[in-house]
Amino acid sequence: LKYPHGIHSGIAYSYMGMGCSYRSLGKYEKAYKYLQKSLDIREQLYKTRPHLDIALSHYHIGLLYEVKMAYMLSLGSFKKALKVYINMNLYEHPHKRKVEDAIHRVNERLGQES
């Protein structure tokens, strides 16, 4: 995807949507490619400050790792997402709760593997 004026948040949203779609289809390598592109763009756009879009990208990468049963990588991505919410002082944000639930879920799975 190209945007005539450089990077744009809409392109990041499109890449994220493509990544989520590929994850749903079980095409995990393609999913990762697009989710990572989305994260890369968002990190360029918001490099001087934390932003919810960066948390969202980390969350979706974490979901991809979780479905692949790469639980340590999943946990790392979820923790990065949580850190954004904490750095932004968004302790009551509804998506923060989803991230915390995901961390709990993955920690339980890691405990079952031990």
SEGU-797536 format. One record per residue: residue number from 1; residue in three letters; y, x, z of N, C-alpha, C, O, CB in turn. Coordinates in Angstrom, 2 decimals. Glycine has a CB too. Layout:
N
NUM:ALA:Y:X:Z:Y:X:Z:Y:X:Z:Y:X:Z:Y:X:Z .
...
END
This chain:
114
1:LEU:-1.18:0.83:0.00:0.00:0.00:0.00:1.24:0.88:0.00:1.29:1.90:0.67:0.00:-0.95:1.20 .
2:LYS:2.23:0.47:-0.75:3.48:1.21:-0.82:4.63:0.29:-0.50:4.63:-0.89:-0.85:3.66:1.86:-2.22 .
3:TYR:5.62:0.84:0.16:6.84:0.12:0.45:7.97:0.97:-0.11:8.00:2.17:0.16:7.02:-0.17:2.01 .
4:PRO:8.89:0.39:-0.87:9.88:1.20:-1.57:10.80:2.01:-0.67:11.41:2.98:-1.14:10.71:0.32:-2.42 .
5:HIS:10.93:1.66:0.58:11.85:2.36:1.46:11.13:3.16:2.54:11.68:3.37:3.62:12.80:1.37:2.11 .
6:GLY:9.92:3.60:2.28:9.17:4.39:3.24:8.24:3.54:4.07:7.73:2.52:3.62:10.11:5.14:4.15 .
7:ILE:8.02:3.98:5.30:7.09:3.27:6.17:7.72:1.98:6.68:8.93:1.88:6.84:6.66:4.16:7.35 .
8:HIS:6.87:1.00:6.93:7.35:-0.31:7.34:6.28:-0.96:8.22:5.09:-0.81:7.97:7.67:-1.21:6.09 .
9:SER:6.72:-1.68:9.24:5.77:-2.30:10.16:4.86:-3.31:9.47:3.72:-3.51:9.90:6.52:-2.97:11.30 .
10:GLY:5.34:-3.95:8.42:4.52:-4.92:7.69:3.31:-4.27:7.04:2.25:-4.89:6.95:5.35:-5.61:6.63 .
11:ILE:3.46:-3.04:6.60:2.32:-2.32:6.03:1.29:-2.05:7.12:0.08:-2.19:6.89:2.78:-0.99:5.36 .
12:ALA:1.76:-1.68:8.29:0.84:-1.44:9.42:0.07:-2.71:9.77:-1.13:-2.65:10.03:1.61:-0.93:10.65 .
13:TYR:0.75:-3.85:9.77:0.06:-5.12:10.04:-0.98:-5.42:8.97:-2.08:-5.90:9.28:1.08:-6.28:10.13 .
14:SER:-0.65:-5.14:7.73:-1.61:-5.38:6.65:-2.84:-4.50:6.80:-3.97:-4.97:6.65:-0.95:-5.13:5.29 .
15:TYR:-2.62:-3.22:7.10:-3.75:-2.32:7.31:-4.60:-2.78:8.50:-5.83:-2.73:8.44:-3.24:-0.89:7.54 .
16:MET:-3.95:-3.22:9.57:-4.72:-3.69:10.71:-5.56:-4.90:10.34:-6.73:-5.00:10.73:-3.78:-4.02:11.88 .
17:GLY:-4.98:-5.83:9.60:-5.73:-7.00:9.16:-6.93:-6.63:8.31:-8.01:-7.20:8.45:-4.83:-7.94:8.38 .
18:MET:-6.73:-5.64:7.42:-7.84:-5.18:6.59:-8.92:-4.53:7.45:-10.11:-4.76:7.24:-7.34:-4.18:5.52 .
19:GLY:-8.50:-3.73:8.42:-9.46:-3.08:9.31:-10.27:-4.09:10.11:-11.48:-3.95:10.26:-8.75:-2.14:10.25 .
20:CYS:-9.59:-5.10:10.62:-10.29:-6.15:11.39:-11.26:-6.92:10.51:-12.36:-7.28:10.94:-9.29:-7.11:12.03 .
21:SER:-10.86:-7.17:9.28:-11.75:-7.87:8.34:-12.99:-7.05:8.04:-14.11:-7.56:8.05:-11.00:-8.19:7.04 .
22:TYR:-12.80:-5.76:7.76:-13.95:-4.90:7.50:-14.85:-4.79:8.73:-16.07:-4.73:8.59:-13.49:-3.50:7.07 .
23:ARG:-14.26:-4.76:9.94:-15.07:-4.73:11.16:-15.94:-5.98:11.23:-17.12:-5.90:11.57:-14.17:-4.62:12.42 .
24:SER:-15.36:-7.13:10.92:-16.11:-8.40:10.96:-17.24:-8.42:9.94:-18.27:-9.06:10.15:-15.17:-9.58:10.70 .
25:LEU:-17.05:-7.71:8.84:-18.07:-7.64:7.80:-19.13:-6.56:8.07:-20.09:-6.43:7.31:-17.42:-7.39:6.46 .
26:GLY:-18.94:-5.80:9.14:-19.89:-4.74:9.46:-19.67:-3.47:8.66:-20.54:-2.59:8.64:-21.27:-5.22:9.23 .
27:LYS:-18.53:-3.35:7.99:-18.20:-2.15:7.20:-17.30:-1.25:8.06:-16.09:-1.20:7.89:-17.48:-2.52:5.84 .
28:TYR:-17.94:-0.56:8.98:-17.23:0.11:10.04:-16.42:1.33:9.59:-15.35:1.59:10.13:-18.18:0.52:11.08 .
29:GLU:-16.92:2.06:8.61:-16.15:3.22:8.13:-14.85:2.78:7.48:-13.80:3.38:7.72:-16.99:4.04:7.14 .
30:LYS:-14.92:1.75:6.66:-13.70:1.22:6.05:-12.78:0.62:7.11:-11.56:0.78:7.04:-14.03:0.16:4.99 .
31:ALA:-13.36:-0.04:8.08:-12.56:-0.63:9.16:-11.78:0.47:9.88:-10.58:0.33:10.12:-13.47:-1.40:10.16 .
32:TYR:-12.46:1.54:10.22:-11.80:2.63:10.94:-10.67:3.22:10.09:-9.58:3.49:10.59:-12.81:3.73:11.31 .
33:LYS:-10.94:3.41:8.82:-9.92:3.98:7.92:-8.62:3.18:7.98:-7.54:3.75:8.12:-10.46:4.02:6.46 .
34:TYR:-8.73:1.87:7.88:-7.53:1.03:7.86:-6.90:0.86:9.24:-5.68:0.81:9.35:-7.86:-0.33:7.29 .
35:LEU:-7.71:0.79:10.26:-7.15:0.71:11.61:-6.41:1.99:11.97:-5.36:1.95:12.62:-8.26:0.43:12.64 .
36:GLN:-6.96:3.12:11.56:-6.30:4.40:11.84:-5.00:4.52:11.03:-4.01:5.03:11.55:-7.24:5.57:11.50 .
37:LYS:-4.99:4.05:9.79:-3.75:4.06:9.00:-2.68:3.21:9.68:-1.51:3.59:9.72:-4.02:3.54:7.57 .
38:SER:-3.09:2.07:10.21:-2.15:1.21:10.91:-1.56:1.94:12.12:-0.35:1.91:12.33:-2.85:-0.09:11.36 .
39:LEU:-2.41:2.58:12.90:-1.95:3.33:14.06:-1.02:4.47:13.65:0.01:4.68:14.28:-3.15:3.88:14.84 .
40:ASP:-1.37:5.19:12.61:-0.54:6.31:12.15:0.87:5.85:11.79:1.85:6.49:12.16:-1.20:6.99:10.93 .
41:ILE:0.96:4.75:11.07:2.27:4.22:10.69:3.06:3.81:11.92:4.25:4.12:12.04:2.12:3.01:9.73 .
42:ARG:2.40:3.12:12.83:3.09:2.67:14.05:3.55:3.85:14.89:4.63:3.80:15.47:2.17:1.76:14.88 .
43:GLU:2.76:4.89:14.96:3.18:6.06:15.72:4.38:6.74:15.07:5.23:7.28:15.77:2.02:7.04:15.86 .
44:GLN:4.45:6.71:13.75:5.63:7.25:13.06:6.86:6.39:13.31:7.95:6.90:13.55:5.37:7.34:11.55 .
45:LEU:6.67:5.08:13.26:7.80:4.16:13.46:8.36:4.23:14.88:9.57:4.17:15.08:7.37:2.74:13.14 .
46:TYR:7.47:4.35:15.85:7.88:4.24:17.26:7.64:5.54:18.02:7.29:5.50:19.20:7.15:3.10:17.94 .
47:LYS:7.82:6.65:17.37:7.45:7.93:17.99:8.27:8.29:19.23:7.82:9.10:20.04:7.59:9.03:16.98 .
48:THR:9.42:7.72:19.39:10.25:8.08:20.53:10.09:7.14:21.72:10.68:7.37:22.77:11.69:8.10:20.12 .
49:ARG:9.29:6.08:21.57:9.14:5.12:22.67:7.80:4.38:22.55:7.25:4.26:21.45:10.32:4.11:22.67 .
50:PRO:7.30:3.90:23.68:6.08:3.09:23.60:6.39:1.75:22.95:7.51:1.25:23.04:5.47:2.88:25.01 .
51:HIS:5.42:1.18:22.29:5.61:-0.10:21.60:4.31:-0.89:21.64:3.22:-0.31:21.58:6.08:0.13:20.12 .
52:LEU:4.44:-2.19:21.75:3.25:-3.06:21.81:2.35:-2.92:20.59:1.14:-3.07:20.70:3.67:-4.50:21.97 .
53:ASP:2.93:-2.66:19.44:2.11:-2.51:18.23:1.16:-1.32:18.34:0.05:-1.36:17.82:3.01:-2.35:17.00 .
54:ILE:1.60:-0.26:19.01:0.72:0.89:19.21:-0.44:0.50:20.13:-1.59:0.87:19.88:1.51:2.10:19.81 .
55:ALA:-0.13:-0.25:21.17:-1.20:-0.74:22.06:-2.19:-1.60:21.29:-3.40:-1.48:21.49:-0.60:-1.53:23.24 .
56:LEU:-1.68:-2.46:20.44:-2.54:-3.34:19.65:-3.46:-2.54:18.73:-4.64:-2.87:18.59:-1.69:-4.31:18.82 .
57:SER:-2.94:-1.49:18.12:-3.78:-0.64:17.26:-4.89:0.02:18.06:-6.04:0.02:17.64:-2.93:0.43:16.55 .
58:HIS:-4.54:0.58:19.22:-5.56:1.21:20.06:-6.61:0.19:20.50:-7.80:0.50:20.55:-4.91:1.87:21.31 .
59:TYR:-6.17:-1.01:20.81:-7.10:-2.07:21.23:-8.10:-2.38:20.12:-9.30:-2.48:20.39:-6.32:-3.34:21.61 .
60:HIS:-7.62:-2.54:18.90:-8.53:-2.88:17.80:-9.46:-1.72:17.44:-10.60:-1.95:17.04:-7.73:-3.29:16.57 .
61:ILE:-8.99:-0.50:17.57:-9.88:0.65:17.38:-10.95:0.65:18.47:-12.11:0.95:18.21:-9.07:1.99:17.39 .
62:GLY:-10.54:0.31:19.69:-11.50:0.21:20.79:-12.56:-0.85:20.53:-13.74:-0.63:20.82:-10.79:-0.11:22.09 .
63:LEU:-12.15:-1.99:19.98:-13.12:-3.04:19.63:-14.11:-2.55:18.58:-15.30:-2.85:18.65:-12.40:-4.30:19.12 .
64:LEU:-13.61:-1.79:17.61:-14.49:-1.24:16.58:-15.52:-0.30:17.20:-16.72:-0.41:16.91:-13.68:-0.50:15.50 .
65:TYR:-15.06:0.61:18.05:-16.00:1.52:18.71:-17.00:0.74:19.58:-18.17:1.10:19.66:-15.24:2.54:19.57 .
66:GLU:-16.52:-0.31:20.21:-17.41:-1.09:21.07:-18.53:-1.73:20.26:-19.69:-1.69:20.67:-16.62:-2.17:21.82 .
67:VAL:-18.21:-2.31:19.13:-19.23:-2.96:18.31:-20.21:-1.93:17.74:-21.36:-2.25:17.44:-18.58:-3.77:17.17 .
68:LYS:-19.75:-0.69:17.60:-20.63:0.40:17.14:-21.41:1.01:18.30:-22.21:1.93:18.10:-19.81:1.48:16.44 .
69:MET:-21.18:0.50:19.52:-21.81:0.99:20.74:-21.42:2.43:21.06:-22.18:3.15:21.71:-23.32:0.88:20.62 .
70:ALA:-20.25:2.84:20.60:-19.68:4.15:20.95:-18.76:3.90:22.15:-17.54:3.93:22.03:-18.90:4.81:19.72 .
71:TYR:-19.39:3.66:23.29:-18.66:3.14:24.44:-17.63:4.11:25.02:-16.58:3.68:25.48:-19.62:2.76:25.51 .
72:MET:-17.90:5.39:25.02:-16.93:6.34:25.55:-15.67:6.37:24.66:-14.55:6.42:25.18:-17.55:7.76:25.65 .
73:LEU:-15.85:6.34:23.36:-14.71:6.30:22.45:-13.95:4.98:22.60:-12.72:4.94:22.57:-15.17:6.49:20.99 .
74:SER:-14.71:3.91:22.76:-14.11:2.60:22.98:-13.26:2.60:24.23:-12.12:2.14:24.22:-15.20:1.53:23.07 .
75:LEU:-13.81:3.12:25.30:-13.09:3.18:26.57:-11.81:4.01:26.45:-10.77:3.64:27.00:-14.00:3.77:27.67 .
76:GLY:-11.89:5.11:25.73:-10.71:5.94:25.51:-9.60:5.19:24.78:-8.43:5.31:25.13:-11.08:7.18:24.74 .
77:SER:-9.97:4.44:23.77:-8.97:3.67:23.02:-8.37:2.56:23.87:-7.16:2.33:23.84:-9.61:3.07:21.76 .
78:PHE:-9.21:1.88:24.62:-8.69:0.81:25.50:-7.75:1.38:26.55:-6.73:0.77:26.87:-9.86:0.07:26.18 .
79:LYS:-8.08:2.54:27.09:-7.21:3.16:28.10:-5.87:3.57:27.50:-4.84:3.49:28.16:-7.90:4.38:28.72 .
80:LYS:-5.87:4.02:26.25:-4.61:4.34:25.58:-3.76:3.07:25.42:-2.54:3.11:25.60:-4.87:4.98:24.19 .
81:ALA:-4.40:1.98:25.08:-3.67:0.71:24.96:-3.08:0.31:26.31:-1.92:-0.09:26.40:-4.60:-0.40:24.43 .
82:LEU:-3.88:0.42:27.36:-3.42:0.04:28.69:-2.23:0.91:29.12:-1.29:0.41:29.74:-4.55:0.17:29.71 .
83:LYS:-2.28:2.17:28.80:-1.19:3.09:29.15:0.13:2.63:28.55:1.18:2.77:29.18:-1.52:4.51:28.69 .
84:VAL:0.11:2.11:27.33:1.34:1.61:26.70:1.92:0.47:27.52:3.12:0.45:27.80:1.06:1.15:25.25 .
85:TYR:1.08:-0.48:27.91:1.56:-1.61:28.71:2.16:-1.13:30.03:3.21:-1.63:30.46:0.43:-2.60:28.98 .
86:ILE:1.51:-0.18:30.66:2.01:0.34:31.94:3.33:1.08:31.73:4.27:0.90:32.51:0.97:1.29:32.58 .
87:ASN:3.41:1.91:30.68:4.64:2.65:30.41:5.81:1.72:30.08:6.97:2.08:30.28:4.42:3.62:29.26 .
88:MET:5.51:0.53:29.58:6.55:-0.44:29.25:6.81:-1.40:30.42:7.60:-2.34:30.29:6.17:-1.22:27.99 .
89:ASN:6.13:-1.18:31.55:6.27:-2.05:32.73:5.92:-3.51:32.41:6.56:-4.42:32.92:7.69:-1.97:33.28 .
90:LEU:4.92:-3.71:31.57:4.48:-5.06:31.19:3.20:-5.40:31.95:2.15:-5.63:31.35:4.26:-5.16:29.65 .
91:TYR:3.31:-5.44:33.24:2.13:-5.64:34.09:1.55:-7.05:33.97:0.37:-7.25:34.26:2.47:-5.36:35.53 .
92:GLU:2.35:-8.01:33.55:1.89:-9.40:33.46:1.71:-9.86:32.01:1.50:-11.05:31.76:2.88:-10.31:34.16 .
93:HIS:1.78:-8.95:31.06:1.65:-9.33:29.64:0.23:-9.85:29.39:-0.74:-9.24:29.85:1.96:-8.10:28.71 .
94:PRO:0.09:-10.96:28.65:-1.25:-11.53:28.43:-2.21:-10.59:27.69:-3.41:-10.63:27.93:-1.13:-12.82:27.65 .
95:HIS:-1.70:-9.76:26.80:-2.59:-8.84:26.08:-3.05:-7.70:26.97:-4.11:-7.11:26.75:-1.88:-8.28:24.85 .
96:LYS:-2.24:-7.38:27.98:-2.68:-6.36:28.94:-3.96:-6.82:29.62:-4.87:-6.02:29.85:-1.58:-6.07:29.99 .
97:ARG:-4.03:-8.08:29.94:-5.23:-8.65:30.58:-6.45:-8.52:29.67:-7.56:-8.23:30.13:-5.00:-10.12:30.96 .
98:LYS:-6.25:-8.76:28.36:-7.37:-8.61:27.41:-7.87:-7.17:27.39:-9.07:-6.92:27.31:-6.94:-9.03:25.99 .
99:VAL:-6.94:-6.22:27.46:-7.32:-4.81:27.47:-8.08:-4.49:28.75:-9.10:-3.79:28.72:-6.07:-3.91:27.34 .
100:GLU:-7.59:-4.98:29.88:-8.28:-4.75:31.14:-9.68:-5.36:31.13:-10.63:-4.76:31.63:-7.47:-5.33:32.31 .
101:ASP:-9.82:-6.54:30.56:-11.14:-7.17:30.44:-12.07:-6.32:29.57:-13.25:-6.17:29.87:-11.01:-8.58:29.84 .
102:ALA:-11.52:-5.77:28.48:-12.32:-4.92:27.60:-12.78:-3.66:28.32:-13.93:-3.24:28.18:-11.52:-4.55:26.33 .
103:ILE:-11.89:-3.07:29.09:-12.25:-1.88:29.87:-13.37:-2.21:30.85:-14.34:-1.46:30.98:-11.01:-1.32:30.64 .
104:HIS:-13.25:-3.32:31.53:-14.29:-3.76:32.48:-15.63:-3.97:31.76:-16.68:-3.55:32.24:-13.86:-5.06:33.19 .
105:ARG:-15.57:-4.64:30.62:-16.78:-4.93:29.85:-17.49:-3.63:29.42:-18.71:-3.51:29.53:-16.44:-5.79:28.60 .
106:VAL:-16.71:-2.67:28.93:-17.30:-1.41:28.47:-17.82:-0.60:29.66:-18.88:0.02:29.57:-16.26:-0.58:27.68 .
107:ASN:-17.08:-0.60:30.76:-17.58:0.10:31.95:-18.90:-0.48:32.42:-19.79:0.26:32.84:-16.55:0.02:33.08 .
108:GLU:-19.05:-1.79:32.34:-20.33:-2.42:32.70:-21.44:-1.95:31.77:-22.54:-1.65:32.22:-20.22:-3.95:32.66 .
109:ARG:-21.15:-1.89:30.48:-22.17:-1.44:29.51:-22.54:0.02:29.76:-23.71:0.40:29.64:-21.66:-1.62:28.06 .
110:LEU:-21.57:0.83:30.08:-21.85:2.23:30.39:-22.72:2.34:31.63:-23.60:3.20:31.70:-20.56:3.02:30.57 .
111:GLY:-22.47:1.48:32.60:-23.28:1.47:33.82:-24.71:1.06:33.54:-25.63:1.57:34.18:-22.68:0.54:34.83 .
112:GLN:-24.91:0.14:32.59:-26.26:-0.30:32.23:-27.02:0.76:31.48:-28.25:0.81:31.53:-26.19:-1.57:31.40 .
113:GLU:-26.29:1.64:30.76:-26.96:2.70:30.01:-27.46:3.82:30.92:-28.42:4.51:30.59:-26.03:3.28:28.95 .
114:SER:-26.80:4.00:32.07:-27.12:5.13:32.95:-28.53:5.02:33.51:-28.97:5.88:34.27:-26.11:5.21:34.10 .
END
